Amino acid sequence: MSQHYLPFSQVVEEIKQLCRKQVSGSLFISTDCNRSAHVIIEGGEINYIYYFNKHGIEALDAMFDISNARHQFQEGMLTDQHTPLPPTHEIIKTLADLAPKEIPKDVTPEPVFECSDAQKSILEDCLAEYIGPVAGFICEDTLNSVLNLEAALDKLAAEIPDDNESLLFKKDVIKKLGI
């Protein structure tokens, strides 16, 4: 995972390179606004996009608000999730058009809330039950951008698309943390 936030144009360039190499795997993206994205590439073709509770073309169109992001590619990590999308070259062009052209200063947030390793583990494990392996990535960014555990719980729950599952996540965490 890239440790610092990069201009989104650099993340788009990474997507382009992965497609050119015809790799297969999952690219997890976390924005400096604490939103997550997931791009699945199979044999160099993009066949799934998720961004902030949206899927497919709707997710692609919503990515206009990404300025800076961190990313991690996990080769071979595929799912059965597929969404109707335009051809990969059109997706890359759209992303490149959406990406800001100027390179901003490093915007990596300073940690403002410290939680114990046990708390972090509970948060990550519970969130992973609902959103999968990107949970660790999302937890790290969330814990670096909130003032307290309650705010962290609210932000993490917002990453779960289904409202009922979001509530179940909160209840599960509260029970496991004993609060």
C-alpha positions as CSV (number, residue, x, y, z in Angstrom):
1,M,0.0,0.0,0.0
2,S,1.3,3.4,-0.8
3,Q,1.9,5.1,2.6
4,H,1.2,8.7,1.5
5,Y,-1.7,10.1,-0.5
6,L,-0.8,10.7,-4.1
7,P,-2.6,12.8,-6.7
8,F,-5.4,10.7,-8.2
9,S,-3.7,11.1,-11.6
10,Q,-0.9,8.9,-10.4
11,V,-3.3,6.3,-9.2
12,V,-5.0,6.3,-12.6
13,E,-1.5,5.8,-14.2
14,E,-1.0,2.8,-11.9
15,I,-4.4,1.4,-13.2
16,K,-3.3,2.0,-16.7
17,Q,0.0,0.1,-16.1
18,L,-1.7,-2.8,-14.4
19,C,-4.0,-3.2,-17.4
20,R,-1.1,-2.9,-19.9
21,K,0.7,-5.7,-18.0
22,Q,-2.6,-7.8,-18.3
23,V,-2.6,-8.7,-14.6
24,S,-5.4,-10.1,-12.6
25,G,-6.3,-8.8,-9.1
26,S,-7.9,-6.2,-6.9
27,L,-6.8,-2.6,-6.5
28,F,-8.0,-1.1,-3.3
29,I,-8.1,2.7,-3.1
30,S,-8.6,5.0,-0.1
31,T,-9.1,8.7,-0.7
32,D,-8.0,11.6,1.5
33,C,-11.8,12.2,2.1
34,N,-11.9,8.7,3.8
35,R,-13.8,7.1,1.0
36,S,-13.0,3.7,-0.5
37,A,-12.8,2.3,-4.0
38,H,-12.2,-1.2,-5.4
39,V,-11.2,-2.0,-9.0
40,I,-11.1,-5.6,-10.1
41,I,-8.9,-6.3,-13.1
42,E,-8.9,-9.7,-14.9
43,G,-6.3,-10.3,-17.6
44,G,-5.8,-6.5,-18.0
45,E,-9.5,-5.8,-18.4
46,I,-11.5,-3.8,-15.7
47,N,-14.6,-5.7,-14.9
48,Y,-15.8,-4.3,-11.6
49,I,-15.7,-0.8,-10.0
50,Y,-16.9,0.1,-6.5
51,Y,-16.7,3.6,-5.0
52,F,-18.4,5.0,-1.9
53,N,-21.4,2.6,-1.9
54,K,-21.8,2.7,-5.7
55,H,-21.1,0.1,-8.3
56,G,-20.3,0.0,-12.1
57,I,-20.8,3.1,-14.2
58,E,-22.4,4.9,-11.2
59,A,-19.2,4.4,-9.2
60,L,-17.1,5.5,-12.2
61,D,-19.1,8.7,-12.6
62,A,-18.9,9.4,-8.8
63,M,-15.1,9.3,-8.8
64,F,-14.9,12.9,-10.0
65,D,-14.4,14.0,-6.4
66,I,-11.2,12.1,-5.8
67,S,-8.2,14.4,-5.6
68,N,-5.7,12.4,-3.6
69,A,-5.6,8.7,-2.7
70,R,-3.5,5.8,-1.5
71,H,-3.7,2.4,-3.2
72,Q,-2.7,-1.3,-2.8
73,F,-2.9,-3.9,-5.5
74,Q,-3.3,-7.6,-4.6
75,E,-2.6,-9.9,-7.5
76,G,-4.8,-12.8,-8.0
77,M,-7.5,-11.5,-5.6
78,L,-10.6,-11.8,-7.6
79,T,-14.3,-12.1,-6.8
80,D,-17.4,-13.1,-8.8
81,Q,-18.6,-9.5,-8.8
82,H,-19.0,-8.1,-12.3
83,T,-20.8,-5.0,-13.3
84,P,-21.7,-3.7,-16.8
85,L,-18.9,-1.3,-17.8
86,P,-17.6,0.3,-20.9
87,P,-14.4,-1.1,-22.4
88,T,-11.2,-0.7,-20.3
89,H,-9.6,1.9,-22.5
90,E,-12.7,4.1,-22.1
91,I,-12.7,3.6,-18.3
92,I,-9.1,4.7,-18.1
93,K,-9.8,7.7,-20.3
94,T,-12.7,8.7,-18.1
95,L,-10.6,8.4,-15.0
96,A,-7.8,10.4,-16.5
97,D,-10.3,13.1,-17.5
98,L,-11.6,13.1,-13.9
99,A,-8.2,13.3,-12.2
100,P,-7.0,16.8,-11.2
101,K,-4.0,17.9,-13.3
102,E,-2.1,19.8,-10.7
103,I,0.0,18.0,-8.1
104,P,-1.0,19.1,-4.6
105,K,1.3,19.1,-1.5
106,D,1.4,16.0,0.6
107,V,-1.9,15.8,2.4
108,T,-1.3,12.7,4.6
109,P,-3.3,13.4,7.7
110,E,-1.7,13.4,11.1
111,P,-3.1,10.9,13.5
112,V,-5.6,12.5,15.9
113,F,-7.0,9.4,17.7
114,E,-5.1,6.5,19.2
115,C,-6.9,3.3,19.8
116,S,-5.4,0.1,21.3
117,D,-4.3,-2.7,19.0
118,A,-7.1,-4.8,20.4
119,Q,-9.7,-2.2,19.5
120,K,-8.2,-1.8,16.0
121,S,-8.3,-5.5,15.5
122,I,-12.0,-5.7,16.5
123,L,-12.9,-2.9,14.2
124,E,-11.0,-4.4,11.3
125,D,-12.3,-7.9,11.8
126,C,-15.9,-6.8,12.2
127,L,-15.7,-4.5,9.2
128,A,-14.1,-7.2,7.0
129,E,-17.2,-9.3,7.6
130,Y,-19.2,-6.7,5.6
131,I,-16.8,-5.2,3.1
132,G,-14.0,-7.8,2.7
133,P,-10.2,-7.4,2.7
134,V,-10.2,-3.6,2.1
135,A,-11.4,-3.2,5.8
136,G,-7.8,-2.9,7.1
137,F,-7.1,-0.1,4.6
138,I,-10.3,1.7,5.5
139,C,-9.8,1.3,9.3
140,E,-6.3,2.8,9.1
141,D,-7.5,5.8,7.2
142,T,-10.5,6.3,9.5
143,L,-8.5,6.0,12.7
144,N,-6.2,8.7,11.3
145,S,-9.0,11.1,10.7
146,V,-11.3,11.0,13.7
147,L,-11.2,12.3,17.3
148,N,-12.7,9.4,19.1
149,L,-14.0,5.8,19.0
150,E,-17.6,6.9,18.4
151,A,-16.7,8.9,15.4
152,A,-14.6,6.0,14.1
153,L,-17.5,3.6,14.5
154,D,-19.9,6.0,12.6
155,K,-17.4,6.5,9.7
156,L,-16.7,2.8,9.4
157,A,-20.4,2.0,9.4
158,A,-20.9,4.4,6.6
159,E,-18.6,2.3,4.4
160,I,-21.2,-0.5,4.5
161,P,-23.7,-0.1,1.7
162,D,-26.6,-1.8,3.4
163,D,-28.2,0.2,6.3
164,N,-29.3,-3.0,8.2
165,E,-25.8,-4.4,7.9
166,S,-24.3,-1.1,9.0
167,L,-26.4,-1.2,12.2
168,L,-25.4,-4.9,12.8
169,F,-21.8,-3.9,12.4
170,K,-22.1,-1.2,15.1
171,K,-23.9,-3.5,17.5
172,D,-21.3,-6.2,17.0
173,V,-18.4,-3.9,17.6
174,I,-20.0,-2.4,20.7
175,K,-20.6,-5.9,22.1
176,K,-17.1,-7.1,21.3
177,L,-15.6,-3.9,22.8
178,G,-17.8,-4.2,25.9
179,I,-19.0,-0.6,25.7
